[in-house]
């Protein structure tokens, strides 16, 4: 039954987001609305059906189900629904069913569109996409490196003479040259090289550049951010960083390019760590990470930028401890590679991080070799001193199991894939997030490529990984509201790690395995999956938006605890959120639950 509403303005004046409308527009909305009653179990609209407008529940309750018939929301009076379809092609993306006799008000689609266009606060209430960007920031240090790099670096051939190189630097008024063979960079030559290796040693000006240059210089990809270059310069004490796309030189960044921008706090910490002589000195610097987190959140840094900068500090601390270990123990007797896994591997560390690491040794090296056992102990102890506490699950290079030759690592991964028992699933979930930190990266490339290939081809293993990922569910109750912890120390709170970001981390890992994607960072994995067609454009956008919101609220919660003098944790009390934030957080979890439901029914990644 459809009729004109009677006294709707009073209801709208007390219902978000209509409360942001001026009185005359609110009255016009009320006049445009129609009311419709539905009996118990009656369908209000089916998925795929054109929507009449935005629905507002006046009384009763409505169940929202996804494409598989799974309940994603149970809404009561004062809740709206239908906005997702209206923001797309105007067709419903879910099914709405009356659970108990209800009355709904329908705001015509054209009026809804006018309000969204005219009132930003009204639009933000129904748009998850804009919520994580309420705090804007445009700090140059977080922008891509192409903003400041010289796009046409001056080059010279390795066969050219030192005199020719000096003349070229003088003519161009520059302090370095990229040494190239074709489009590929093979070295870098600086004024310091000419003075220290040519003039100081009295060598002939006809000496080839190849004898004076720094070969195989540190490089960055165009996708790097400016802080990456700044951190690299400070940690390695270099003044120039070439930018390389594939094998092609596309630019160069120098300290001069960066002088106009202020050094970020994270860069200062990295520089200090690179000069530290002991683990205690490193600890004095890493103790400032909570302060840094507060500054990053207060400055409106996007969550993935904030966690990346924080992880850079852990990387620098690890590399410095490895260098100090080598100074104490002597040169390594064989090639090795130190890798991080877990949140450090994904570059997603927050204010709460332990250490997860391992060692890959050159084949023929005994896993219990005294040198590497001592190196692992030195570094892990140092990290613990610096605040990266020992892994509770002993997932560290100090454990003989995670300090093995490359052939054993290959055997590990092959076994996990071929025999996906519960322990294998758990270990694979951790070890598929490996990222090299220091040592010979050649020990990892083939292992990663072969593992991704084998995992993508093994449907049984992949099915077990899917099942394992679904153990981490979004915190939604049977009635579609936010589900909190029922008892104990964290009662009435949401675990924003295990029930918040972890379900999305698991989804990102599955997309990477299925698509043979080498990205390790969760957001990068989701973006790569969307670009590869593993995620639809709309589904990918929704999942990215949900991840941004959940991860941002987690960081904001930790920053708030630090400001209040408490130790940061992952347990968010939803009672402390505004109605606006709670509504969008619930919607974000609905997106995750819907994606998990589709995954469980085999509708994606098959």
Number of C-alpha atoms within 10 A of each C-alpha: 7 13 11 14 16 11 10 19 18 11 13 19 17 11 16 16 17 20 15 15 19 10 13 8 13 19 16 12 21 21 16 15 23 18 20 19 18 20 15 14 14 16 15 18 19 18 16 15 14 15 22 17 23 23 24 23 21 20 17 20 21 30 22 23 20 20 15 12 11 15 21 26 22 20 22 19 16 17 18 20 21 25 20 17 20 21 16 11 12 18 21 23 22 22 22 25 21 24 20 17 15 21 23 27 25 26 20 17 19 13 16 20 15 11 18 18 11 12 12 11 16 19 18 17 18 22 17 22 16 14 20 20 15 9 13 11 12 10 14 16 21 19 16 17 24 19 14 16 21 17 14 10 17 17 19 21 19 23 15 15 19 25 17 16 25 19 11 18 18 11 9 10 9 13 17 26 23 27 27 19 14 10 13 16 25 19 23 26 28 21 15 12 18 22 12 13 15 18 13 10 10 10 12 12 16 12 16 18 25 19 15 20 23 17 14 11 17 17 18 20 17 19 13 15 19 24 24 18 27 26 24 23 21 20 21 13 12 15 17 26 22 24 27 19 14 10 9 13 23 21 23 25 26 20 15 11 13 18 9 8 12 11 14 17 16 25 24 17 26 29 22 20 28 22 15 19 14 13 22 14 15 28 20 16 21 26 13 13 19 21 15 21 24 20 15 24 20 13 15 18 21 20 23 20 18 26 23 20 27 26 22 23 25 27 21 24 28 24 20 25 27 21 18 20 22 15 10 11 14 11 10 12 11 12 16 25 20 23 26 28 23 23 23 28 24 24 26 23 22 27 20 14 19 16 22 26 27 24 29 27 25 19 16 10 17 13 22 15 13 10 18 25 17 15 22 25 17 20 23 25 17 25 24 16 18 21 19 20 17 19 15 10 7 14 21 24 25 24 18 15 17 18 27 25 20 21 14 17 19 15 11 16 23 16 13 19 25 14 15 20 14 13 11 20 22 15 15 17 20 18 20 22 22 23 23 22 19 19 17 15 17 12 19 18 11 12 16 18 13 14 18 20 16 18 23 18 15 13 14 14 21 21 15 17 26 20 14 15 24 17 12 18 17 28 22 19 13 11 14 19 19 20 19 19 15 11 9 7 9 15 12 17 20 22 22 22 18 18 18 27 22 19 23 30 24 21 23 23 24 26 24 24 24 21 20 20 20 17 20 22 21 27 20 18 24 27 19 21 24 19 13 13 11 20 19 14 13 11 15 20 17 18 26 23 20 28 27 23 25 23 24 22 20 22 25 18 20 26 27 16 16 18 13 10 9 11 14 19 20 20 22 21 17 17 10 11 13 10 12 14 16 16 17 21 22 22 23 24 28 24 21 26 23 22 22 24 21 17 19 16 11 12 12 15 16 11
